[in-house]
């Protein structure tokens, strides 16, 4: 894994990023990955490294979380601002053409990027994983997160066992998978180990600000202006962002392919390795 690099923006925030690539690059257009709610660049769980076997991959921490910083924790965070961070990073790297992937909240940010690509950049192809163009206030997960973010404090696990327990408790997807595949329980240990190492860099205040950005998000009416070839990947059993949200995006963006993953929920990186081949085929055709 490459070392983190940093670039400072005019508002004083610093964005931490990594560039991953191998010697066997088949696609010379770099792929930018955007992580989801409360996540850091490490939370791609090796998904990024697999994609980097065939193209240059850029991962980064959203502002205020992981190794990225904000000038002040009083500063508001919006989807548009996080999208601007991604665009400024791409410019900072001197990239003119790029492919883009966003997962979960990262897909929301990526949609905002796709809607605001400046004239000196070109988005070639676009991948949306477990994405939504609007927040569903009626879902159980919405209510759970709303209550959580009203709390004055929230302590993330400090041990691998504690993180494993939280993963299994909070994700029916993971719990069912490891119940059905007990021989792969080492994967759960690896996931928990990666996450617990980053928990001290995931401030609860940033969780709350990201959640406020999600609550204000609705860009359905703008999706028809996204003209680039777009691949939508969604688990059929997703309870966090139901597959119907992916269907709305598929309906509104003109040039799409929709790949439905049966028996998988929101944990695409962890439980749907076949998506790597689907993405690479889409990008390389």
C-alpha positions as CSV (number, residue, x, y, z in Angstrom):
1,X,0.0,0.0,0.0
2,X,1.3,3.4,-1.0
3,X,1.9,6.2,1.6
4,X,-0.7,8.9,2.2
5,X,-0.1,12.3,0.4
6,X,-1.8,15.6,1.2
7,X,-2.9,18.7,-0.5
8,X,-4.1,21.9,1.3
9,X,-7.1,23.8,0.0
10,X,-7.7,27.6,0.2
11,X,-10.1,27.2,3.1
12,X,-7.4,25.5,5.2
13,X,-8.7,21.9,4.9
14,X,-6.3,19.2,3.9
15,X,-7.3,16.2,1.9
16,X,-5.3,12.9,2.4
17,X,-5.1,10.6,-0.6
18,X,-3.3,7.6,-2.0
19,X,-2.4,6.5,-5.5
20,X,-2.5,2.8,-6.2
21,X,-1.2,1.2,-9.4
22,X,0.5,-1.9,-10.7
23,X,2.9,-2.6,-13.6
24,X,0.1,-4.3,-15.6
25,X,-2.2,-1.3,-16.2
26,X,-4.6,-2.1,-19.0
27,X,-6.6,1.2,-18.8
28,X,-4.7,4.4,-18.9
29,X,-7.6,6.5,-17.5
30,X,-7.3,6.8,-13.7
31,X,-10.2,5.7,-11.5
32,X,-11.2,7.8,-8.5
33,X,-13.0,6.1,-5.7
34,X,-15.2,7.9,-3.1
35,X,-15.9,6.3,0.2
36,X,-19.2,6.4,2.1
37,X,-20.7,7.6,5.3
38,X,-18.3,7.7,8.3
39,X,-15.7,5.8,6.3
40,X,-12.0,6.3,5.6
41,X,-10.0,5.3,2.5
42,X,-9.0,2.1,4.3
43,X,-12.6,0.9,4.4
44,X,-12.6,-0.2,0.8
45,X,-11.4,-3.5,2.3
46,X,-9.0,-4.4,-0.5
47,X,-11.6,-3.6,-3.2
48,X,-9.4,-0.7,-4.2
49,X,-6.3,-2.9,-4.5
50,X,-8.0,-5.3,-6.7
51,X,-9.2,-2.6,-9.1
52,X,-5.6,-1.1,-9.1
53,X,-4.3,-4.3,-10.8
54,X,-5.7,-3.0,-14.1
55,X,-5.7,0.8,-13.7
56,X,-4.4,3.6,-11.5
57,X,-6.7,4.1,-8.6
58,X,-7.0,7.2,-6.4
59,X,-8.6,6.9,-2.9
60,X,-9.0,9.7,-0.4
61,X,-10.5,10.6,3.0
62,X,-13.5,13.0,2.9
63,X,-12.8,16.2,4.7
64,X,-12.6,16.0,8.5
65,X,-12.3,12.2,8.7
66,X,-9.4,9.8,8.5
67,X,-6.2,11.7,7.7
68,X,-8.1,14.6,6.1
69,X,-8.8,17.7,8.1
70,X,-11.1,20.7,8.3
71,X,-10.1,24.2,9.2
72,X,-12.8,24.3,11.9
73,X,-15.3,21.7,13.2
74,X,-17.8,24.5,13.1
75,X,-17.6,24.6,9.3
76,X,-20.6,23.1,7.5
77,X,-20.2,20.0,5.4
78,X,-22.4,19.5,2.3
79,X,-22.5,17.0,-0.6
80,X,-21.5,19.8,-2.9
81,X,-18.5,20.8,-0.8
82,X,-17.3,17.1,-0.6
83,X,-17.8,16.9,-4.4
84,X,-15.7,20.0,-4.8
85,X,-13.0,18.4,-2.7
86,X,-12.9,15.5,-5.1
87,X,-12.8,17.8,-8.2
88,X,-10.0,19.9,-6.6
89,X,-8.0,16.7,-5.8
90,X,-8.3,15.5,-9.5
91,X,-7.1,18.9,-10.6
92,X,-4.3,18.9,-8.1
93,X,-3.0,15.6,-9.6
94,X,-3.0,17.1,-13.1
95,X,-5.6,14.6,-14.4
96,X,-7.6,15.7,-17.4
97,X,-9.7,12.5,-18.0
98,X,-11.0,10.2,-15.2
99,X,-13.4,7.5,-14.4
100,X,-15.4,7.8,-11.2
101,X,-16.7,5.3,-8.6
102,X,-18.8,6.1,-5.5
103,X,-20.3,3.8,-3.0
104,X,-23.3,4.6,-0.6
105,X,-22.8,8.2,0.5
106,X,-19.8,8.2,-1.7
107,X,-22.2,7.6,-4.6
108,X,-24.1,10.7,-3.5
109,X,-20.9,12.7,-3.6
110,X,-20.0,11.2,-6.9
111,X,-23.3,12.1,-8.4
112,X,-22.6,15.7,-7.4
113,X,-19.2,15.5,-9.0
114,X,-20.8,14.2,-12.2
115,X,-23.2,17.1,-12.2
116,X,-20.4,19.7,-11.8
117,X,-17.5,18.5,-13.8
118,X,-15.7,21.7,-15.0
119,X,-14.9,22.3,-18.6
120,X,-11.2,21.5,-18.2
121,X,-11.9,18.0,-17.0
122,X,-13.6,15.1,-18.7
123,X,-15.5,12.3,-16.9
124,X,-15.3,9.2,-19.1
125,X,-17.3,6.6,-17.2
126,X,-19.2,6.5,-14.0
127,X,-20.0,3.7,-11.5
128,X,-22.6,4.0,-8.8
129,X,-22.6,1.3,-6.1
130,X,-25.5,1.1,-3.5
131,X,-26.3,4.7,-4.4
132,X,-29.3,7.1,-4.0
133,X,-30.3,10.4,-5.5
134,X,-32.4,11.3,-2.5
135,X,-32.7,10.3,1.2
136,X,-35.6,8.0,2.2
137,X,-36.9,9.4,5.5
138,X,-39.2,6.5,6.0
139,X,-36.6,3.7,6.2
140,X,-35.7,2.1,9.5
141,X,-32.0,2.9,8.9
142,X,-32.8,6.6,8.5
143,X,-34.6,6.6,11.9
144,X,-31.7,4.7,13.6
145,X,-29.1,7.2,12.2
146,X,-31.2,10.2,13.1
147,X,-31.4,9.0,16.7
148,X,-27.7,8.2,16.8
149,X,-26.7,11.7,15.5
150,X,-28.9,13.4,18.1
151,X,-26.7,11.9,20.8
152,X,-24.1,14.1,22.5
153,X,-21.5,11.4,22.1
154,X,-20.9,8.0,20.5
155,X,-17.9,5.8,21.2
156,X,-16.6,3.5,18.5
157,X,-15.1,0.1,19.5
158,X,-11.5,0.1,20.7
159,X,-11.0,-3.7,20.3
160,X,-11.2,-6.0,17.3
161,X,-13.8,-8.2,19.1
162,X,-15.9,-5.1,19.9
163,X,-15.8,-4.1,16.3
164,X,-16.7,-7.6,15.1
165,X,-19.7,-7.5,17.4
166,X,-20.8,-4.1,16.1
167,X,-20.5,-5.2,12.5
168,X,-22.6,-8.3,13.1
169,X,-25.2,-6.3,15.1
170,X,-25.5,-3.5,12.6
171,X,-25.4,-5.5,9.4
172,X,-27.8,-8.3,8.7
173,X,-26.0,-8.7,5.5
174,X,-22.7,-9.6,7.1
175,X,-24.3,-11.6,9.9
176,X,-26.2,-13.8,7.4
177,X,-23.1,-14.3,5.2
178,X,-20.9,-15.5,8.0
179,X,-23.6,-17.7,9.4
180,X,-23.8,-19.3,5.9
181,X,-20.0,-19.3,5.4
182,X,-18.4,-20.1,8.8
183,X,-15.2,-21.2,7.0
184,X,-14.7,-17.6,6.0
185,X,-14.9,-16.0,9.4
186,X,-11.3,-14.8,9.0
187,X,-12.7,-12.2,6.6
188,X,-14.7,-10.7,9.4
189,X,-11.6,-10.5,11.6
190,X,-9.8,-8.7,8.8
191,X,-12.7,-6.2,8.3
192,X,-12.9,-5.5,12.0
193,X,-9.1,-5.1,12.3
194,X,-9.0,-2.6,9.5
195,X,-11.9,-0.5,10.9
196,X,-10.8,-0.5,14.5
197,X,-7.4,0.9,13.4
198,X,-9.1,3.9,12.0
199,X,-11.7,4.5,14.7
200,X,-9.7,7.1,16.5
201,X,-9.7,9.2,13.2
202,X,-13.5,9.1,12.8
203,X,-14.8,12.1,14.9
204,X,-18.4,11.8,15.9
205,X,-18.8,15.5,15.0
206,X,-18.0,14.7,11.4
207,X,-20.4,11.8,11.4
208,X,-23.1,14.2,12.4
209,X,-22.2,16.8,9.8
210,X,-22.1,14.1,7.1
211,X,-25.6,13.0,8.2
212,X,-26.9,16.6,8.0
213,X,-25.5,16.7,4.4
214,X,-27.3,13.4,3.6
215,X,-30.6,14.7,5.0
216,X,-30.5,17.8,2.7
217,X,-29.7,15.8,-0.4
218,X,-32.1,15.4,-3.3
219,X,-30.9,15.6,-6.9
220,X,-33.4,13.4,-8.7
221,X,-34.5,16.2,-11.0
222,X,-31.0,16.8,-12.2
223,X,-30.0,13.2,-13.1
224,X,-31.1,13.5,-16.7
225,X,-28.2,15.9,-17.4
226,X,-25.6,13.2,-16.7
227,X,-24.8,11.9,-20.2
228,X,-21.7,9.7,-19.6
229,X,-21.9,5.9,-19.7
230,X,-23.0,4.8,-16.2
231,X,-22.8,1.5,-14.4
232,X,-25.2,1.0,-11.5
233,X,-24.4,-1.8,-9.0
234,X,-26.9,-2.6,-6.3
235,X,-27.5,-5.5,-3.9
236,X,-31.0,-6.8,-4.1
237,X,-31.2,-7.3,-0.4
238,X,-29.9,-3.8,0.6
239,X,-31.8,-2.5,3.6
240,X,-29.7,0.6,4.0
241,X,-30.3,2.0,0.6
242,X,-33.1,-0.1,-1.0
243,X,-32.6,-1.3,-4.6
244,X,-35.5,0.9,-5.6
245,X,-33.2,3.9,-5.1
246,X,-30.9,2.4,-7.7
247,X,-33.8,1.9,-10.0
248,X,-34.6,5.6,-9.8
249,X,-31.1,6.5,-10.9
250,X,-31.3,3.9,-13.7
251,X,-34.5,5.5,-14.9
252,X,-33.3,9.1,-14.8
253,X,-29.8,8.8,-16.2
254,X,-30.0,8.2,-20.0
255,X,-27.0,5.9,-20.6
256,X,-26.9,3.2,-17.9
257,X,-26.3,-0.5,-17.3
258,X,-27.9,-1.9,-14.1
259,X,-26.2,-4.9,-12.4
260,X,-28.3,-6.4,-9.6
261,X,-26.5,-8.6,-7.1
262,X,-28.7,-11.3,-5.7
263,X,-28.5,-12.3,-2.0
264,X,-26.3,-9.3,-1.1
265,X,-27.2,-6.2,0.8
266,X,-25.2,-3.0,1.3
267,X,-21.8,-4.7,1.8
268,X,-20.7,-4.8,-1.9
269,X,-16.9,-4.4,-1.2
270,X,-16.9,-7.2,1.3
271,X,-19.4,-9.7,-0.1
272,X,-19.6,-9.3,-3.8
273,X,-16.1,-9.8,-5.3
274,X,-17.7,-10.5,-8.7
275,X,-18.4,-6.8,-8.9
276,X,-14.6,-6.2,-9.6
277,X,-14.9,-8.1,-12.9
278,X,-18.1,-6.3,-13.8
279,X,-16.5,-2.9,-13.2
280,X,-13.3,-3.8,-15.1
281,X,-15.3,-5.1,-18.1
282,X,-17.4,-1.9,-18.1
283,X,-14.3,0.4,-17.9
284,X,-12.2,-1.5,-20.5
285,X,-14.9,-1.9,-23.2
